[in-house]
Every structure is written in C-alpha cells, then in structure tokens.
C-alpha cells in the first residue's frame, strides 16, 4: 500500500491538470500490483 500511495502521489504530481484523478489511478494501480506481489510468493 505504501508503494501504491507513492505511485499515486507521483502520478498526481505529474498530471497537474487532474491531480486527484491521477492520485486515484495511481493508488488503484498500486493496490493491484501490491495484491499481485502478495499472491506470487504463495503460489511459488
């Protein structure tokens, strides 16, 4: 989740036109990546 928050903040900062939307997208992508990263070690 920390990684997702960092990604969201970075995307929000780069997209000055729509920082809130960029933040939401970044957090969403970060959450998906975080879930995938958690599931991978268990499968392997």
PDB file with SEQRES, HELIX, SHEET and CRYST1 records, atoms N, CA, C and O in Angstrom:
SEQRES   1 A   44  UNK UNK UNK UNK UNK UNK UNK UNK UNK UNK UNK UNK UNK          
SEQRES   2 A   44  UNK UNK UNK UNK UNK UNK UNK UNK UNK UNK UNK UNK UNK          
SEQRES   3 A   44  UNK UNK UNK UNK UNK UNK UNK UNK UNK UNK UNK UNK UNK          
SEQRES   4 A   44  UNK UNK UNK UNK UNK                                          
HELIX    1 AA1 UNK A    2  UNK A   14  1                                  13    
HELIX    2 AA2 UNK A   19  UNK A   43  1                                  25    
CRYST1    1.000    1.000    1.000  90.00  90.00  90.00 P 1           1          
ATOM      1  N   UNK A   1       0.836  -1.206   0.000  1.00  0.00           N  
ATOM      2  CA  UNK A   1       0.000   0.000   0.000  1.00  0.00           C  
ATOM      3  C   UNK A   1       0.872   1.257   0.000  1.00  0.00           C  
ATOM      4  O   UNK A   1       0.515   2.260  -0.618  1.00  0.00           O  
ATOM      5  N   UNK A   2       2.011   1.204   0.691  1.00  0.00           N  
ATOM      6  CA  UNK A   2       2.907   2.370   0.698  1.00  0.00           C  
ATOM      7  C   UNK A   2       3.406   2.653  -0.709  1.00  0.00           C  
ATOM      8  O   UNK A   2       3.488   3.803  -1.139  1.00  0.00           O  
ATOM      9  N   UNK A   3       3.743   1.565  -1.424  1.00  0.00           N  
ATOM     10  CA  UNK A   3       4.211   1.730  -2.798  1.00  0.00           C  
ATOM     11  C   UNK A   3       3.108   2.337  -3.644  1.00  0.00           C  
ATOM     12  O   UNK A   3       3.358   3.222  -4.462  1.00  0.00           O  
ATOM     13  N   UNK A   4       1.884   1.860  -3.446  1.00  0.00           N  
ATOM     14  CA  UNK A   4       0.752   2.384  -4.205  1.00  0.00           C  
ATOM     15  C   UNK A   4       0.533   3.857  -3.928  1.00  0.00           C  
ATOM     16  O   UNK A   4       0.261   4.640  -4.838  1.00  0.00           O  
ATOM     17  N   UNK A   5       0.653   4.228  -2.658  1.00  0.00           N  
ATOM     18  CA  UNK A   5       0.478   5.633  -2.287  1.00  0.00           C  
ATOM     19  C   UNK A   5       1.564   6.490  -2.934  1.00  0.00           C  
ATOM     20  O   UNK A   5       1.293   7.593  -3.408  1.00  0.00           O  
ATOM     21  N   UNK A   6       2.796   5.973  -2.949  1.00  0.00           N  
ATOM     22  CA  UNK A   6       3.907   6.711  -3.552  1.00  0.00           C  
ATOM     23  C   UNK A   6       3.675   6.872  -5.051  1.00  0.00           C  
ATOM     24  O   UNK A   6       3.885   7.949  -5.610  1.00  0.00           O  
ATOM     25  N   UNK A   7       3.239   5.787  -5.695  1.00  0.00           N  
ATOM     26  CA  UNK A   7       2.956   5.848  -7.134  1.00  0.00           C  
ATOM     27  C   UNK A   7       1.840   6.850  -7.398  1.00  0.00           C  
ATOM     28  O   UNK A   7       1.930   7.673  -8.309  1.00  0.00           O  
ATOM     29  N   UNK A   8       0.790   6.771  -6.591  1.00  0.00           N  
ATOM     30  CA  UNK A   8      -0.333   7.688  -6.766  1.00  0.00           C  
ATOM     31  C   UNK A   8       0.095   9.135  -6.618  1.00  0.00           C  
ATOM     32  O   UNK A   8      -0.331   9.996  -7.389  1.00  0.00           O  
ATOM     33  N   UNK A   9       0.939   9.406  -5.627  1.00  0.00           N  
ATOM     34  CA  UNK A   9       1.421  10.773  -5.404  1.00  0.00           C  
ATOM     35  C   UNK A   9       2.264  11.246  -6.590  1.00  0.00           C  
ATOM     36  O   UNK A   9       2.148  12.389  -7.031  1.00  0.00           O  
ATOM     37  N   UNK A  10       3.117  10.345  -7.102  1.00  0.00           N  
ATOM     38  CA  UNK A  10       3.983  10.705  -8.231  1.00  0.00           C  
ATOM     39  C   UNK A  10       3.141  10.997  -9.467  1.00  0.00           C  
ATOM     40  O   UNK A  10       3.367  11.990 -10.159  1.00  0.00           O  
ATOM     41  N   UNK A  11       2.162  10.123  -9.744  1.00  0.00           N  
ATOM     42  CA  UNK A  11       1.299  10.323 -10.913  1.00  0.00           C  
ATOM     43  C   UNK A  11       0.478  11.600 -10.740  1.00  0.00           C  
ATOM     44  O   UNK A  11       0.316  12.378 -11.679  1.00  0.00           O  
ATOM     45  N   UNK A  12      -0.040  11.806  -9.519  1.00  0.00           N  
ATOM     46  CA  UNK A  12      -0.821  13.012  -9.262  1.00  0.00           C  
ATOM     47  C   UNK A  12       0.012  14.269  -9.445  1.00  0.00           C  
ATOM     48  O   UNK A  12      -0.487  15.287  -9.925  1.00  0.00           O  
ATOM     49  N   UNK A  13       1.281  14.200  -9.064  1.00  0.00           N  
ATOM     50  CA  UNK A  13       2.161  15.362  -9.177  1.00  0.00           C  
ATOM     51  C   UNK A  13       2.491  15.652 -10.639  1.00  0.00           C  
ATOM     52  O   UNK A  13       2.621  16.810 -11.034  1.00  0.00           O  
ATOM     53  N   UNK A  14       2.627  14.587 -11.445  1.00  0.00           N  
ATOM     54  CA  UNK A  14       2.988  14.787 -12.851  1.00  0.00           C  
ATOM     55  C   UNK A  14       1.784  15.287 -13.645  1.00  0.00           C  
ATOM     56  O   UNK A  14       1.927  16.110 -14.549  1.00  0.00           O  
ATOM     57  N   UNK A  15       0.588  14.781 -13.300  1.00  0.00           N  
ATOM     58  CA  UNK A  15      -0.617  15.225 -14.009  1.00  0.00           C  
ATOM     59  C   UNK A  15      -1.220  16.393 -13.242  1.00  0.00           C  
ATOM     60  O   UNK A  15      -2.158  16.224 -12.463  1.00  0.00           O  
ATOM     61  N   UNK A  16      -0.667  17.585 -13.475  1.00  0.00           N  
ATOM     62  CA  UNK A  16      -1.111  18.770 -12.738  1.00  0.00           C  
ATOM     63  C   UNK A  16      -2.547  19.132 -13.116  1.00  0.00           C  
ATOM     64  O   UNK A  16      -3.271  19.730 -12.320  1.00  0.00           O  
ATOM     65  N   UNK A  17      -2.955  18.766 -14.336  1.00  0.00           N  
ATOM     66  CA  UNK A  17      -4.306  19.102 -14.786  1.00  0.00           C  
ATOM     67  C   UNK A  17      -5.355  18.408 -13.917  1.00  0.00           C  
ATOM     68  O   UNK A  17      -6.339  19.021 -13.504  1.00  0.00           O  
ATOM     69  N   UNK A  18      -5.130  17.128 -13.648  1.00  0.00           N  
ATOM     70  CA  UNK A  18      -6.089  16.371 -12.837  1.00  0.00           C  
ATOM     71  C   UNK A  18      -5.336  15.591 -11.761  1.00  0.00           C  
ATOM     72  O   UNK A  18      -5.187  14.375 -11.876  1.00  0.00           O  
ATOM     73  N   UNK A  19      -4.865  16.268 -10.725  1.00  0.00           N  
ATOM     74  CA  UNK A  19      -4.064  15.598  -9.684  1.00  0.00           C  
ATOM     75  C   UNK A  19      -4.867  14.563  -8.915  1.00  0.00           C  
ATOM     76  O   UNK A  19      -4.346  13.500  -8.577  1.00  0.00           O  
ATOM     77  N   UNK A  20      -6.140  14.865  -8.631  1.00  0.00           N  
ATOM     78  CA  UNK A  20      -6.956  13.926  -7.853  1.00  0.00           C  
ATOM     79  C   UNK A  20      -7.193  12.642  -8.642  1.00  0.00           C  
ATOM     80  O   UNK A  20      -7.086  11.544  -8.097  1.00  0.00           O  
ATOM     81  N   UNK A  21      -7.519  12.786  -9.943  1.00  0.00           N  
ATOM     82  CA  UNK A  21      -7.737  11.609 -10.788  1.00  0.00           C  
ATOM     83  C   UNK A  21      -6.454  10.799 -10.901  1.00  0.00           C  
ATOM     84  O   UNK A  21      -6.483   9.571 -10.828  1.00  0.00           O  
ATOM     85  N   UNK A  22      -5.340  11.479 -11.076  1.00  0.00           N  
ATOM     86  CA  UNK A  22      -4.053  10.792 -11.171  1.00  0.00           C  
ATOM     87  C   UNK A  22      -3.747  10.051  -9.887  1.00  0.00           C  
ATOM     88  O   UNK A  22      -3.207   8.945  -9.908  1.00  0.00           O  
ATOM     89  N   UNK A  23      -4.098  10.674  -8.756  1.00  0.00           N  
ATOM     90  CA  UNK A  23      -3.866  10.045  -7.456  1.00  0.00           C  
ATOM     91  C   UNK A  23      -4.696   8.775  -7.331  1.00  0.00           C  
ATOM     92  O   UNK A  23      -4.189   7.739  -6.900  1.00  0.00           O  
ATOM     93  N   UNK A  24      -5.974   8.853  -7.707  1.00  0.00           N  
ATOM     94  CA  UNK A  24      -6.861   7.680  -7.621  1.00  0.00           C  
ATOM     95  C   UNK A  24      -6.340   6.552  -8.503  1.00  0.00           C  
ATOM     96  O   UNK A  24      -6.280   5.398  -8.078  1.00  0.00           O  
ATOM     97  N   UNK A  25      -5.960   6.894  -9.743  1.00  0.00           N  
ATOM     98  CA  UNK A  25      -5.443   5.882 -10.671  1.00  0.00           C  
ATOM     99  C   UNK A  25      -4.162   5.270 -10.118  1.00  0.00           C  
ATOM    100  O   UNK A  25      -3.978   4.054 -10.171  1.00  0.00           O  
ATOM    101  N   UNK A  26      -3.288   6.100  -9.594  1.00  0.00           N  
ATOM    102  CA  UNK A  26      -2.020   5.609  -9.044  1.00  0.00           C  
ATOM    103  C   UNK A  26      -2.248   4.679  -7.870  1.00  0.00           C  
ATOM    104  O   UNK A  26      -1.624   3.622  -7.778  1.00  0.00           O  
ATOM    105  N   UNK A  27      -3.151   5.072  -6.963  1.00  0.00           N  
ATOM    106  CA  UNK A  27      -3.437   4.227  -5.795  1.00  0.00           C  
ATOM    107  C   UNK A  27      -4.074   2.917  -6.240  1.00  0.00           C  
ATOM    108  O   UNK A  27      -3.758   1.856  -5.702  1.00  0.00           O  
ATOM    109  N   UNK A  28      -4.972   2.988  -7.227  1.00  0.00           N  
ATOM    110  CA  UNK A  28      -5.623   1.775  -7.736  1.00  0.00           C  
ATOM    111  C   UNK A  28      -4.602   0.820  -8.339  1.00  0.00           C  
ATOM    112  O   UNK A  28      -4.608  -0.375  -8.042  1.00  0.00           O  
ATOM    113  N   UNK A  29      -3.724   1.354  -9.188  1.00  0.00           N  
ATOM    114  CA  UNK A  29      -2.686   0.513  -9.795  1.00  0.00           C  
ATOM    115  C   UNK A  29      -1.759  -0.043  -8.721  1.00  0.00           C  
ATOM    116  O   UNK A  29      -1.375  -1.212  -8.770  1.00  0.00           O  
ATOM    117  N   UNK A  30      -1.406   0.783  -7.766  1.00  0.00           N  
ATOM    118  CA  UNK A  30      -0.524   0.340  -6.681  1.00  0.00           C  
ATOM    119  C   UNK A  30      -1.158  -0.785  -5.884  1.00  0.00           C  
ATOM    120  O   UNK A  30      -0.480  -1.736  -5.495  1.00  0.00           O  
ATOM    121  N   UNK A  31      -2.474  -0.677  -5.637  1.00  0.00           N  
ATOM    122  CA  UNK A  31      -3.177  -1.722  -4.886  1.00  0.00           C  
ATOM    123  C   UNK A  31      -3.172  -3.029  -5.672  1.00  0.00           C  
ATOM    124  O   UNK A  31      -2.940  -4.098  -5.107  1.00  0.00           O  
ATOM    125  N   UNK A  32      -3.428  -2.943  -6.980  1.00  0.00           N  
ATOM    126  CA  UNK A  32      -3.431  -4.147  -7.819  1.00  0.00           C  
ATOM    127  C   UNK A  32      -2.047  -4.788  -7.827  1.00  0.00           C  
ATOM    128  O   UNK A  32      -1.919  -6.003  -7.678  1.00  0.00           O  
ATOM    129  N   UNK A  33      -1.024  -3.977  -7.999  1.00  0.00           N  
ATOM    130  CA  UNK A  33       0.348  -4.501  -8.008  1.00  0.00           C  
ATOM    131  C   UNK A  33       0.690  -5.114  -6.655  1.00  0.00           C  
ATOM    132  O   UNK A  33       1.342  -6.156  -6.585  1.00  0.00           O  
ATOM    133  N   UNK A  34       0.247  -4.462  -5.583  1.00  0.00           N  
ATOM    134  CA  UNK A  34       0.512  -4.978  -4.239  1.00  0.00           C  
ATOM    135  C   UNK A  34      -0.146  -6.329  -4.028  1.00  0.00           C  
ATOM    136  O   UNK A  34       0.463  -7.241  -3.468  1.00  0.00           O  
ATOM    137  N   UNK A  35      -1.399  -6.463  -4.479  1.00  0.00           N  
ATOM    138  CA  UNK A  35      -2.106  -7.742  -4.331  1.00  0.00           C  
ATOM    139  C   UNK A  35      -1.405  -8.821  -5.150  1.00  0.00           C  
ATOM    140  O   UNK A  35      -1.233  -9.944  -4.677  1.00  0.00           O  
ATOM    141  N   UNK A  36      -1.003  -8.491  -6.368  1.00  0.00           N  
ATOM    142  CA  UNK A  36      -0.318  -9.462  -7.228  1.00  0.00           C  
ATOM    143  C   UNK A  36       1.000  -9.889  -6.590  1.00  0.00           C  
ATOM    144  O   UNK A  36       1.355 -11.067  -6.622  1.00  0.00           O  
ATOM    145  N   UNK A  37       1.723  -8.935  -6.014  1.00  0.00           N  
ATOM    146  CA  UNK A  37       3.011  -9.244  -5.386  1.00  0.00           C  
ATOM    147  C   UNK A  37       2.804 -10.149  -4.174  1.00  0.00           C  
ATOM    148  O   UNK A  37       3.641 -11.005  -3.886  1.00  0.00           O  
ATOM    149  N   UNK A  38       1.694  -9.964  -3.467  1.00  0.00           N  
ATOM    150  CA  UNK A  38       1.429 -10.801  -2.294  1.00  0.00           C  
ATOM    151  C   UNK A  38       1.065 -12.221  -2.704  1.00  0.00           C  
ATOM    152  O   UNK A  38       1.434 -13.176  -2.021  1.00  0.00           O  
ATOM    153  N   UNK A  39       0.344 -12.368  -3.815  1.00  0.00           N  
ATOM    154  CA  UNK A  39      -0.111 -13.694  -4.243  1.00  0.00           C  
ATOM    155  C   UNK A  39       1.012 -14.504  -4.890  1.00  0.00           C  
ATOM    156  O   UNK A  39       1.023 -15.730  -4.786  1.00  0.00           O  
ATOM    157  N   UNK A  40       1.950 -13.840  -5.552  1.00  0.00           N  
ATOM    158  CA  UNK A  40       3.015 -14.553  -6.266  1.00  0.00           C  
ATOM    159  C   UNK A  40       3.864 -15.446  -5.359  1.00  0.00           C  
ATOM    160  O   UNK A  40       4.030 -16.625  -5.671  1.00  0.00           O  
ATOM    161  N   UNK A  41       4.402 -14.940  -4.261  1.00  0.00           N  
ATOM    162  CA  UNK A  41       5.259 -15.783  -3.406  1.00  0.00           C  
ATOM    163  C   UNK A  41       4.513 -17.007  -2.871  1.00  0.00           C  
ATOM    164  O   UNK A  41       5.113 -18.072  -2.721  1.00  0.00           O  
ATOM    165  N   UNK A  42       3.239 -16.875  -2.586  1.00  0.00           N  
ATOM    166  CA  UNK A  42       2.466 -18.006  -2.062  1.00  0.00           C  
ATOM    167  C   UNK A  42       2.327 -19.106  -3.103  1.00  0.00           C  
ATOM    168  O   UNK A  42       2.403 -20.291  -2.780  1.00  0.00           O  
ATOM    169  N   UNK A  43       2.122 -18.704  -4.365  1.00  0.00           N  
ATOM    170  CA  UNK A  43       1.977 -19.704  -5.430  1.00  0.00           C  
ATOM    171  C   UNK A  43       3.310 -20.392  -5.692  1.00  0.00           C  
ATOM    172  O   UNK A  43       3.355 -21.600  -5.926  1.00  0.00           O  
ATOM    173  N   UNK A  44       4.395 -19.624  -5.653  1.00  0.00           N  
ATOM    174  CA  UNK A  44       5.711 -20.197  -5.914  1.00  0.00           C  
ATOM    175  C   UNK A  44       6.195 -20.825  -4.633  1.00  0.00           C  
ATOM    176  O   UNK A  44       7.293 -21.380  -4.594  1.00  0.00           O  
TER     177      UNK A  44                                                      
END                                                                             
